[in-house]
């Protein structure tokens, strides 16, 4: 007899759809899905429909919630929000003019192996991985033998999936970030985490 812990949970971890924003500086604005983003959410639902998704879990930020609700409506399942699935907390950068270089100054160090690098007043890579791992493990424990859709954000989700899986390299994840509406699949059981698919690429 196979125990519940040996029965794998399949997590489809997706990035939210394309969104638009009012503010042009670093903020915690949730954004709103664009027409393209809504189409991406519908496309996400169609891609996973054959997997008989049991539930949708999502970050509580508006662009993720909207993506999750559109997908869940297509799939005929419910949505649960979790603050722990939010994007990286960037601390003192909030309120500053938006700069991709300011983000990469820290996140590039994470992909180079320095998870202790920290946004001043914000999170380190270790913080991000810890909270995401804990939440994904809790979701997996609730859905042994099932497939669930988890909607999150680019940097936090990519970093966490890299760190919990031992069959993908930092270079690959860094060079192939999940696009809006794109997803990766991990299976979780008592033996650990296995990355099954990243975007269109399957992993053994």
N, C-alpha and C positions, 0 to 999 in steps of 0.2 A: 504494500500500500504506500503511495506517495504522499508525504506530508505536505501541508500547506506551504511550508518554507521551501520545499523542493519544487513546488509548482511555480513556474516563472510568471511574473507580471510583465507585460509589454507596455512600455511608455513611449508614446509618440510625442516628442518634445518639439514644439513649433515656435517660431518667432511670430509675433503679431503682424498684421497686415500694414501696408504703407499708411502713414498718418500725416496730417498737417498740424501745424502749431502756430499759435498767435505770437508767442514770445521768441525773440532772436538771441536770447542769452541762456545760460545754463539755468534750468529751473526744474521743478517737479511737476510741470504741466503735463497732464496725461495725454493730450492730443486727441484728435478725432480721425477716424478712418476716412481716407479719400475714397473716391469711386473705385480706383484701382485696388485699394486695400480691401474693400468689401468683396471685390471679385476674387482677391487672393484668399480670403477667408472661406468663400464658397468653394474655391478650387481645393483648398486644404480638406474640407469635409468630403468632397468627392473622392479624393485620393485615399482617404482612410475608411471610406464607407464599407468596403468589403471586409474590414477587420472587425466589424461588429463592436464598435467602441461602446464601452459600458458607461462612461462618464467623461465630463470635461472639467478639468481643473485649470485655474488661471491666476495670474497676477491680478491684483485689484486695481491696477492702473487702467484708465478708461480705454486706451487704444487696445490693450490686451483683452479687457472685458468685452468690448465690442466684437473683436475677432472671435472670441470664445462663444459668444451668444449666437453669432451668425452660424458658426460651425455646428453648435449644439442643436440649433433649430433644424438644420439640414439632417442631422443624425438622429434626432428624436430623443435626446438625452438631456440631463440636467447639467447645470454649471455651478461649481463651487469656487469661490475666490480665496486667495491666500496672499497676504502681504509679503510672506517670505519668498515669493516668486518674482518680486520686483527686480528691476535693473540695479546695477551697482550704485551704491550711495556715494556720491562724489564730494560730499562735505563742503569745504570752503570754496570750491569752484562754483557753487550755486550763487547766482546773481552776477557772475562774471560773464563777459562776452563769450559767445560760443567759439570754441577752438578745438578742432579734431586733434591738433598736435598736443594740447594739454591733456586730453584723454590718453593718447598713445604713449605719452611720457611715462605713464604708470602701467597701462595694460600691456604694452610691449614687453615690459620687464616680467610680467606674469607669464607670458608665453615663452619667455626665455628661461623660466624656471624659478624666478624670484617672486614667489607668492607672498612673501612678507612685505613687498612694496605696497605703500598705503597712500590713498588720496588724503591729503591733510584734512583732518576732521572727519574723514569718511572711512570707507572700508578698505581692507587689504584683500589680496587674492585669497588668503586663507579664510577670511571672514565670509567672502562670497561663496566659496566652495562648501564651507561648513553649513551655512544656512540652506543652500540649495540641496546638498546631499541629504540633510535631515528631512527636508520636505519631500523630496522625491522618494526617499526610503519609506516615509510614512504613507505616501500615496500607493507605493508598490505593496506595502503590507496590507492595505485595505482592498487591493484588487488582484490577489493571487489568482492566476489562471485566466485573467481578463486583459483586455487592451483598453488603455485610457489615453485621452489626448490631454496634454499639458501645454498651455499657452504662456510663453514668457517673453524674454527679451534677448537681444543678440549677445552682448558680452557675458552677462551672468550665466546664461544657459550654455553657451559654447564652452566657457571655462570649466563649468561644473561637469559637463559631460566628458570633457577631456580628462579631468582628474579622476573621475570615478571609473572610467573605462581604461583597460590596459592594452587595447588593440588599436589605438589611434595615436598619432604623433602630434606634439605641439605645433610643428611646422605645418602639418596638413590643416589643422583646425584654424590656425592663424591665417593661412592663405585661402581658406574656403569658409568664411563666416556664413552662417545661415542668412539667406536673403529674406525679405519680408514674405511671410506666408510659407516659407520653406521649413522642413522638419528633419529631425534625426530620430532614430528608433534605438532604444536600449531595452534589453531584457534583464530582469533582476530576479535572482533566487538566492538560496542559501549559499551558493558557491561564488556569488559576487555579481558584478555588472559586466554585461557584454554589449558593445556597440554593434548593432546589426546593420544599420544604414545611416549614412550622412548625406542628406540631399538625395541625389540620384545614384550615389555610389554605395554598393553593398560591401559589408565587411564580413570576413569569416570569423 
